Amino acid sequence: MDAAAAPRCLLRGLNELKDPRVERTKHHSPHDIPIITILAVMKCRREVIGQANQLGNLGVIAKQRGNVAEASMLWTEAGDLYAKIGMEPERKKVQGWMEKL
């Protein structure tokens, strides 16, 4: 399937969804729910990236202050977060910093 056809295929699939909710619980249309879900996942991923970046920066500060143990701990946490969300280049960068300790 080419990239241009994917959104159309997704929309066709959304039209085929059955709505099992009772009338009083229908706050969003069935078409909106997958979009809301995708946006929520994107927001969470962005927040995790921000947290990993902060940990990486704090590790740099700890290393500059001579606290190698704290830098290693912070960079390990940052690398783990990057790995969880599939950001392998960033994880490798952090791993490289740790190897230079």
LOVODO-529398 format. One line per 3 residues: number of its first residue (from 1); their letters; for each residue x negated, y, z of N, C-alpha, C, O. Coordinates in pm, whole numbers, plus 50000, padded with zeros to 5 digits. Each point is the difference from the previous one (the first is absolute). Layout:
LOVODO-529398
NUM	A	X Y Z X Y Z X Y Z X Y Z ~ ... $
END
This chain:
LOVODO-529398
1	MDA	49915 49882 50000 50085 50118 50000 49911 50124 50000 49906 50009 50079 ~ 50123 50085 49833 49918 50121 49998 50047 50096 50109 50110 49989 50053 ~ 49802 50106 49978 50026 50092 50112 50125 50085 49978 50069 50034 50095 $
4	AAA	49960 50001 49780 50117 50084 49972 50130 49924 50024 50101 50060 50035 ~ 49897 49809 49945 50122 49921 50017 50028 49967 50146 50114 49969 50035 ~ 49785 50038 50050 50017 49962 50140 50108 50081 50071 50085 49941 50067 $
7	PRC	49916 50193 49923 50107 50074 50069 50138 49963 49951 50094 49991 50080 ~ 49922 49986 49790 50132 49962 49948 50041 49863 50054 50117 49979 50034 ~ 49787 49931 49974 50028 49867 50053 50040 50009 50147 50092 49932 50045 $
10	LLR	49838 50153 50030 50033 50019 50141 50141 50056 50014 50077 49953 50084 ~ 49959 50146 49835 50134 50058 50008 50107 49898 49963 50106 49995 50063 ~ 49866 49923 49836 50095 49895 49964 50019 49904 50117 50112 49959 50030 $
13	GLN	49779 50006 50036 50009 49911 50115 50080 50061 50114 50076 49931 50068 ~ 49907 50201 49952 50076 50067 50106 50149 49997 49971 50081 49989 50092 ~ 49957 50021 49782 50142 49997 49964 50062 49864 50029 50122 49991 50018 $
16	ELK	49797 49904 49988 50051 49866 50024 50007 49966 50149 50051 49894 50036 ~ 49898 50194 50050 50003 49973 50145 50143 49997 50051 50082 50085 49965 ~ 49946 49817 50118 50129 49994 50068 49986 50072 50133 49899 49985 50068 $
19	DPR	50202 50091 49968 49996 50077 50125 50079 49926 50107 50123 50000 49996 ~ 49809 49935 50101 50070 49921 50101 50054 50084 50117 50063 49945 50091 ~ 49915 50184 49907 50039 50082 50115 50151 50024 50003 50066 50000 49897 $
22	VER	49985 50020 50224 50140 50040 50014 50008 50150 49974 49900 50071 50012 ~ 50215 49976 49955 50018 50139 49955 49948 50102 50102 49942 50101 49961 ~ 50079 49875 50169 49961 50100 50100 49849 50014 50016 49954 50097 50061 $
25	TKH	49967 49809 49887 49854 50008 50014 49931 50050 49873 49877 49999 49992 ~ 50199 50042 49910 49942 50041 49871 49964 50149 50004 50075 50085 49952 ~ 49806 49944 50106 49952 50138 50005 49921 50036 49876 49993 50118 49963 $
28	HSP	49947 49783 49971 49920 50023 49879 50049 49905 49892 50048 49891 50028 ~ 49939 50153 49848 50039 49913 49890 49902 49884 49989 49884 50014 50041 ~ 50158 49873 49906 49909 49886 49985 49878 50034 49914 49894 49939 50016 $
31	HDI	50120 50158 49895 49887 50039 49915 49897 50084 50076 49882 50000 49966 ~ 50163 50070 50138 49910 50084 50077 49913 49920 50098 49889 50041 50031 ~ 50161 49848 50018 49931 49925 50105 49861 49952 49956 49905 50018 50075 $
34	PII	50079 49921 49806 49864 49961 49961 49906 50120 49984 49882 49990 50031 ~ 50170 50121 49920 49919 50121 49985 49956 50052 50136 49884 50036 50019 ~ 50208 49967 50076 49967 50043 50137 49892 49908 50058 49907 50046 50066 $
37	TIL	50108 49824 49910 49903 49903 50051 49861 50024 49941 49901 50001 50073 ~ 50093 50019 49796 49871 50024 49933 49935 50127 50054 49880 50001 50027 ~ 50198 50104 49989 49946 50126 50052 49951 49984 50144 49899 50059 50037 $
40	AVM	50172 49864 50043 49957 49977 50138 49868 49925 50005 49912 50032 50081 ~ 50073 49868 49832 49874 49925 49996 49885 50092 49956 49891 49993 50056 ~ 50135 50092 49844 49897 50093 49954 49958 50095 50112 49882 50030 50016 $
43	KCR	50217 50018 50061 49970 50091 50111 49915 49930 50106 49904 50057 50051 ~ 50132 49820 49983 49922 49924 50100 49858 49979 49952 49905 50012 50078 ~ 50078 49955 49794 49866 49977 49947 49917 50128 50009 49882 49997 50036 $
46	REV	50181 50116 49930 49929 50128 50008 49957 50029 50144 49890 50050 50023 ~ 50196 49918 50073 49965 50023 50140 49885 49911 50045 49913 50043 50076 ~ 50086 49832 49876 49890 49909 50035 49869 50050 49939 49896 49994 50065 $
49	IGQ	50110 50054 49812 49880 50055 49936 49948 50118 50082 49879 50012 50022 ~ 50210 50075 50022 49961 50114 50082 49935 49957 50130 49901 50058 50044 ~ 50155 49840 50018 49944 49950 50126 49862 49940 49976 49907 50024 50078 $
52	ANQ	50077 49898 49815 49870 49939 49969 49897 50108 49970 49885 49989 50042 ~ 50156 50115 49886 49908 50111 49970 49954 50069 50128 49882 50033 50016 ~ 50212 49988 50076 49964 50064 50128 49903 49913 50078 49904 50052 50057 $
55	LGN	50120 49818 49946 49908 49910 50071 49861 50004 49937 49900 50000 50071 ~ 50096 50003 49796 49871 50009 49932 49926 50128 50034 49880 49998 50025 ~ 50193 50112 49976 49938 50129 50034 49951 50003 50145 49893 50051 50030 $
58	LGV	50188 49893 50059 49958 49993 50141 49875 49913 50015 49915 50027 50085 ~ 50076 49869 49835 49881 49916 50002 49875 50076 49957 49893 49982 50056 ~ 50123 50104 49843 49887 50083 49956 49955 50093 50113 49880 50016 50025 $
61	IAK	50217 50044 50042 49967 50090 50112 49930 49923 50112 49901 50046 50056 ~ 50152 49836 49976 49938 49918 50106 49856 49964 49963 49912 50004 50085 ~ 50065 49961 49790 49864 49966 49957 49907 50121 50012 49886 49987 50045 $
64	QRG	50164 50130 49913 49918 50121 50010 49965 50033 50144 49895 50059 50027 ~ 50192 49904 50064 49974 50025 50144 49916 49889 50062 49967 50005 50119 ~ 49997 49894 49801 49916 49893 50050 50075 49885 50064 49937 49910 50056 $
67	NVA	50195 50090 49937 50080 49893 50059 50030 49895 49893 50107 49999 49939 ~ 49798 49913 50041 50010 49899 49894 50111 49899 50029 50070 49958 49908 ~ 49947 50004 50216 50104 49903 50035 50139 50054 49967 50083 49928 49944 $
70	EAS	49942 50198 50090 50130 50061 49971 50020 50014 49849 50109 49976 49948 ~ 49785 50064 49982 50010 50013 49854 50035 49865 49938 50086 49992 49912 ~ 49849 49904 50134 50027 49866 49947 50145 49959 50026 50065 49945 49912 $
73	MLW	49984 50081 50210 50137 49965 50034 50100 50076 49912 50095 49942 49948 ~ 49883 50188 50036 50091 50082 49919 49998 49958 49854 50104 49992 49936 ~ 49777 49980 50012 49990 49959 49860 50059 49861 49978 50054 49971 49893 $
76	TEA	49936 49943 50207 50063 49868 49989 50151 50016 49990 50064 49936 49917 ~ 49992 50149 50167 50145 50024 49995 50041 50060 49866 50100 49959 49941 ~ 49823 50137 50010 50031 50063 49871 49993 49896 49888 50089 49995 49914 $
79	GDL	49807 49924 50087 49986 49896 49898 50114 49900 50003 50048 49956 49896 ~ 49995 50007 50225 50113 49907 50013 50128 50059 49943 50078 49931 49933 ~ 49945 50198 50093 50119 50065 49944 49993 50005 49848 50099 49971 49933 $
82	YAK	49787 50067 50014 49986 50003 49854 50024 49861 49940 50064 49988 49896 ~ 49886 49909 50170 50019 49864 49949 50147 49960 50002 50048 49935 49907 ~ 50024 50105 50198 50142 49963 50012 50085 50059 49888 50100 49940 49960 $
85	IGM	49861 50177 49990 50081 50062 49895 49937 49987 49863 50043 50064 49904 ~ 49854 49852 50087 49944 49969 49869 49908 50104 49941 49986 50007 49877 ~ 49951 50074 50205 49909 50103 49950 49856 49950 50013 49925 50046 50086 $
88	EPE	50040 49858 49829 49871 49934 50007 49882 50095 49980 49901 49986 50072 ~ 50102 50110 49835 49885 50091 49986 49970 50078 50128 49884 50019 50036 ~ 50221 50027 50031 49980 50074 50124 49948 49908 50110 49914 50040 50079 $
91	RKK	50137 49837 49926 49952 49905 50100 49851 49971 49979 49924 49992 50096 ~ 50036 49994 49777 49859 49975 49971 49913 50121 50037 49887 49984 50046 ~ 50166 50136 49934 49925 50120 50037 49974 50002 50151 49889 50027 50045 $
94	VQG	50215 49944 50032 49986 49998 50146 49903 49888 50040 49919 50017 50091 ~ 50091 49869 49843 49909 49889 50028 49854 50042 49975 49911 49963 50076 ~ 50067 50112 49818 49867 50051 49971 49946 50091 50111 49882 49995 50035 $
97	WME	50206 50089 50020 49958 50086 50112 49959 49914 50119 49900 50029 50067 ~ 50177 49866 49959 49971 49915 50115 49867 49926 49983 49926 49980 50096 ~ 50046 49981 49781 49874 49929 49975 49878 50090 50021 49890 49950 50024 $
100	KL	50129 50181 49966 49888 50093 50020 49978 50034 50146 49905 50071 50034 ~ 50181 49880 50053 49982 50030 50144 49878 49932 50056 49970 50014 50118 $
END
